[in-house]
Amino acid sequence: MLLLDITIVNVALPAIERALDASFSDLQWVVDAYALGLATCVLTAGALADLFGRKRLFLIGVVLFTIASAACGIANDPLFLIVARGIQGIGGAIMFATALALISQEFHGRERGTAFGIWGATVGGAVAIGPLAGGVLTSWLSWRWIFLVNLPIGVGAVLLSMRQLHESRDPDHSRLDPIGLVTLTVGLFCLILALIEGNRRGWSSELIVALLVVAALMLAAFVASQAVERTSMVDLALFKRPAFLGAQITAFAISSSMFAMFLYLTLYLQNILGLSPLQTGLRFLPLSIVSFVTAPIAGRLSARVPIRLLLGVGLALNALALWLMSGVSASSDWTVLLPGFIVGGIGIGLVNAPLASTAVSTVRQERAGMASGINNTFRQIGIATGIAALGAIFASQVDPRAFAPHPGAAARASFVAGLHDILIVGAIVAACGAVLAAALVRRRDFVASGPQPA
């Protein structure tokens, strides 16, 4: 459900735009509200899970996510949808914070590699199913069903979790940090709001400058609070371990480059090429299938091949994919994106499973909850800031008429020019991530996994 609600929503955004009379910034917030809810609450959720029980918190997260999905499905204006998406992100944060820890407590050694391979395949499955399912539901029913479909899935997940999951907690290492939660939430919100509204209001306007100043102060205060507070959300000492730092850079790089780009590629396919939501979902299928097939293979390889090689090559392939797609022109057909989709699918599959394993395998077992939370925070911050920052570059060049039905030649050309530029920027981000991942993720930083003593 969590990954599905990122990919499935992208295909439906043009339909949401028309149905709710939403602006381009509204569409950015539909995705970013979800990502911000995840990014700012996942660490607190991890601490609550350590304190009150991971199974219990996981169930609460599933219920909250399902209720918020129903609210998204009945939204009648952009603001209501954006708020519901934020609540959905909070429920998702609770699930994200506990999922990897629940897996890691059950599996050790080579089994863990297989387990995370299956987890990676599930992520790949969400990428695979999302665009196509979104296209089918939006074309045949309504965009509202991309959210309402979560209701039966959520009920099934609750029933299965109650029967199969085992409870675990670590109250001695739980850390509730209200100061950290407030400073991180306010800082990221102000940063994203400034990036999204900067072009429309002017980068030198008082509001944008004030938002950027508040963002800088709040984020600096967050880091400072983590260094001095005994109950901090983040143990900054973990970042002294190069492999742990490399995992966070990898998560941010792939999210802010490839995953953030899906929004703009979807708008290109529907607004410029005139494809339906279902046709758009079918065009994403090569990327989806390749990533789905590659993920479990990468999970098994992670027990035999250096993790740094898998992460470095995966990010490098994402950089290559974005560069290949940058060859798009005003007269291009969708097939110009096909080589990039295939290469990008391989890159996503190579990164996802090894990254999940690296996030929790570079710390002691009792710190797995915090490590998982930090990694998912970097993933969601990457998506949120990537969409906003790329959107700032994109919106500065695009004629607003490009978002209207049947845009003219000049508007289409401006859209394609903006898309070309952000594809190049995304490729550079992914390439830098590849170099840093290969340099930082070292096998000697990994902690041996084994059953905990009775």
N, C-alpha and C positions, 0 to 999 in steps of 0.2 A: 504493500500500500504506500509506503513512504516514498520509495523511488518512483513508483508509478505516478504519484501525484506531482512529480516534477515533469516527467516526460509527457504524460497524458494531457496536462493542462496546456502545454505549448501549442499543440495542434489546434486546440479550441479557442485560442486567444482572439483570432480575427472574428469568430462568431460571437464571442463575449463582447468584443469591441462594438459590433453592430447592435446586439441585443440590448446592451446597457448604455449605449452612446458613450463609450469609454474613450479617453484620450490615450496617446502613446505612453505618457507617464503613468496613467492608471494601469495599463498592461504591464509595465515594468513592476509596479507595486504588487500586482496579483502574484507574481513569482517571488518578488523580494520579501513580501510580508511573511510568506511561508518560510523562506530561507532565514530571515532575521529571527523569527520565533524559534527555529531550530538552533541557530548559532548562539543566541544569548541565554537560552534556558538549558541547554544540554549538560553543561557542567554542574549547575545546581541540581538538575535531575539525577546526575550520577552520584552526587553526595547524598541526596535523599534516598537513593536506592541502597547505597552502602549502609545507611542508618536504619531504614525501615524494612528493607528486603527488596531484592531486585525483581523477583517474580511479582510481588505486590505492586511495585511501581510500574512494571511493564503492563500489567492489566489495567491500571489507572490510565496509562498513556493510550492504550488501545481504545478504551471507552471514550476518552476525551476527543481523540482523533475522529472517531466515528460520529460523535455528536456534532463536531465542527463541520464534518463533511456534509451532514444533512443541512446545516445552516448555509453552507456554500451553495448547495443545490437549490435553495429557495431564495437566494439573493435577488433583490429587485433594483439595486443600484450599485455602482462601483465601490463606494465606501463600505457598504455592508459586506460585500464580497471580500474586500481587502481585510477588514477586521476579522471576518470568519476565517480567512486564510492564516492570519496571524495566530489565532487560537488553535487552528489545525497544526501549525508549526510547533506550538508548545506541547501538544499531545505527541507529535512526532519526536520532539526532543527527548521526552521521557522514554519512548520506545528505542530511539537510537542509543541513548545512554546506557541502556541495560542489555541490548541484544547481543553485542559482541562479548560482554562479560558473561552472560548466560551460556554462550557457546564455549568460551575459553575454559570455564570451570568444569565442563563435561569431557573435554577432549585434550589429549596431551601427545607430545611427540609427533610421529608421522600422521596419526589420526587427526591431529589438529590441522595439519596442512590440507587433508582431505575435507574436513569440516568447513574450513574457510574457503576451499574451492567451491563447495556447494553454495556457501553464502555468496561468493562472487558470481556464481551462475544465477543465483536469485536476482542479484543486482542487474546482471546482464539480461535476465528475463524481463525485468521491469523496463529496461531500455528497449528491449525487443517488442514487448507487448504494448507499451505506452502509446507511441505514435499511432500504431494501427488501431488499438482499442479506442483511442481518442477520436480518430477519424471515423470509425464505424458508429460510435455513440453519437457524435456530433452530427454526422450526415443523416443517419437513419432515425434518430430520436431527437435529442436536444443536447446542447452543451451542458445542461444541468446534470445529465446522467453521468458525466465523467466524475462527479462528486458522489452522486447517489449510489453508484455502483459499490462504494466502499462500505455501505451499510451491511449487506450480507457477509462480506469478507470480514468485517470487524466482529460481527457476532460469532462467526466460525472461529476466528482467532482467539477470542475470549474463552470459548468452550474448550478448545484444544490446549490452550495455555494452562487452564485450571487443572487439566488432567495430566499433562506431560512435563511441565516445567518443575524444577526443584528450587526451593527457596534457598537463598544465600544472602549474607550480609557481612559487613565489616565495620561495625560501629566505632571501633577504635581509630579508624582512619577516615571517618566521614567528616566533611568540612562544609558547613553552611556559611556562606559569605554574602550577606545582603549588600554590603558596600560594593563588592566586586560585581554583583549582578546589576546593580543600578548604574554604576559607571560604565560597564561594558554595553548595556542596553542603550543608554542615552548616547554614548559615543558613537556606536555603530548606526543608530537611527539618524543622528544628525549628519553623519558622513554620507549615508546613502541618500538622504533627502537633498543634501546639497548637490550631489552628483547628478541626481535625476532632474532637479529643478534649475540647475545652473545655466543651461542654455536659454531657457524660457525667461528667467528673471534677470539674467546678466551676471557674469561671474564676479563683477566688482560691486554688485548691489549689496546693500547693508545686510539683508537677510542671509544671502549666501556666505558672505564673509563671516557673519556671526555664527552661522551653523558650522563652518569649517573650524573656527576658533574653539567653539564649544566641543566639537568632536575631538580635536587635538588635546584639549585639556582633560576631557573625560577619559580618553584612552590612556593618556599619560598617568592619570590618577589611578586607573585600573591596574596598570603595570606596577606602579609604586605600592598600591595596596597589597598586591600579591607578594611583594618582597618583604613586607613588614608584618602583615596580619598572620596570626597563628592559625586562623581558620580560613585561609585563602582558598579560592576555587581551584587555582592552578599552582602546582608545585613547580616553581621556576627552576629548581635544581634538575628536573627531568630534561630541560633543554640543554644542559651541559653534556648530555650524551648525544654525540653526533647523529646516530641512527634515528633517535627519537625526533630530533630537529629535522632531519631529512624527510621523515614520514609526514610531518606537518607541512613542509614546503611542497612535497609531492601532492598532498591533498588540496592545498590552495591552488597550485599551478594547474592541475587538470580541471578543477572546478571553474576557475576564473577564465580559462581559455576555451576548452571544448564544450563543457556543459553549459556555460553561459551563452555560448554561440547558438545553441539550439533555438532560442527565442527568435533571433534575427534571421536564421535560415528558414524557419517556419513562416515568418512574415514575407520573406522573399518568394517562397514557393506559392503562397496563397494570394498575396496582394499584387505581386508583380507578374508571376506566371499564370495566375488565375486558376490554380488548382483547387479542388474541393478539399475539405478536411480528410476524407478517406483517401483521396489521391495523394495528399501530402504524407499521410501515414505510410502508404505503400512505398513512397520514395525513400523514407527513412529505414525501410526494412533491411536493406543490405548492411547498413551500419549495425543495426540491432542484432541481426542473426549472427554476424561475425563476432561481435563482442560476447554474445551469449555462448558461442562455441568455444571461444578462446579462454574465457574466465576459468572454467574448471581445469583446463590444461595448465594454465598458469599456477593455479592452486597446487596441483601435484608437482609441478616443476620447482615450486618454492622450497621443497625439501631437498632438492638436489642441485639447483642452480643458484648462484649468489643473488640475493634479493636485490642488491643494487643494480645488477644487470637487467633484471626484469623491469624494475621501476624506471631506470634510465632509458632503456630501449622503448618502453611503452610511452613515456612522455615525448621522446624524440619522434616516434611515429605519429603522435598527436600533432606535434609541430609540423611535420611533413604534410599531414592531412589538411591542416588549415591553410598551409601554403598552396597546396594543390587546388583547393577550393577557391582561392583568391583569384584564379584565372577567370572568374565569372565576368561577363560583360552584359551590356543592355540587350544584345541579340542572342544570348546564350539560351540553350534549353537546360532542363534540370540535369541532364546527363553530365554536364560539366562538373557537377558535384560528386558524381559516382565514385571516381578514384579516391577522392578524399574520404568519402563515407566508408569505403572498404578498409583503407589504411587506418582511419580513425577507430573503426570497430576493433581492429586487432590491438591498437594501442590502449583502448579503454579496457579490454579484457586482460591485457598483460598487467595493468596497474591495479585493478580493483581488488582482487583476492590477495596478492602479496602485500598491498598497502594495509588491508584490514589486519592481516597477521602481524605485520611489522608494528602497527600501532600498539598492540597489547603484548607483544613478545619482547619488547625492549625494556619492560618494567617488571617488577615482581608481581606475582599473581594477585596479591591484595591491592595493587594499584591499578588493576586492569580497568576498573570502572572509570577512574579519572582519565587514564590514557585513552580509552575509547571515546570519552566525552570531548577531550581536547582535539582528537583527530576529526571527529564529526563537526566540531566547532569550526575548524579550519576549512573543512569541506564547504560548509554553508556560508561562511564569510566569503569564501572564494566565489561562490555562485552569486551572492548578493552584490558584492563589490564589482565583480566582473560584469554583471548585467548593467549596473549603474554606470561604471566607468566606460565600458564599451558603448553604452547608450549615449553618453555625453559626447563622445567622438562622432558617433553615428548621427545623432540629431543635429549636430552643428552643420552638417552637409546636406541633409535630406529635406527636400521640399515637402511640407505637410500634406500637400495634395497626393503624395505617393501612398498615403494610407486610405484614401477614398476609393470607392469602387471604380474600376477602369481608369487608372491614372494615365495622364498624357505622356508623350515621349520624354519631355524634359524632366518630369517628376520621376519617371522610371529610371532615367539616367542618373539622377541625383541619388536615388536609393541604392543603385548598384555601386556607385562610386563610394558611398559610405560603407557599404557591406565589404567591399574590397579592402578598405583601410582597416576595418576592425578585424578582419581575418588575418591580415599581416601582423597586427598588434598581438592577437591571440597566439599566432605561431611563435612570436618572439618570447612571449611569457612561457609557453610550453617548453621551448628550447632551453631557456634559462633554468627551468625546473628540472629538466633532464640532466643537465650538467651538475647541478647541486645534489640531486638524488644519488647519482652515481658516485659523487665524491664523499657524501656524508654517511650513507647507509652501509655500515661495516658489520660483518658477521660477529666480531668480538663484542659488540655492544648488546647482543641478544642474550636474554636470560633463559637458562635451561628450564624447560617445562616438565612437570611431573606431578603425579597425584599428591595432594596435600596430606601431611601426616595426620593420623587420627588424634 
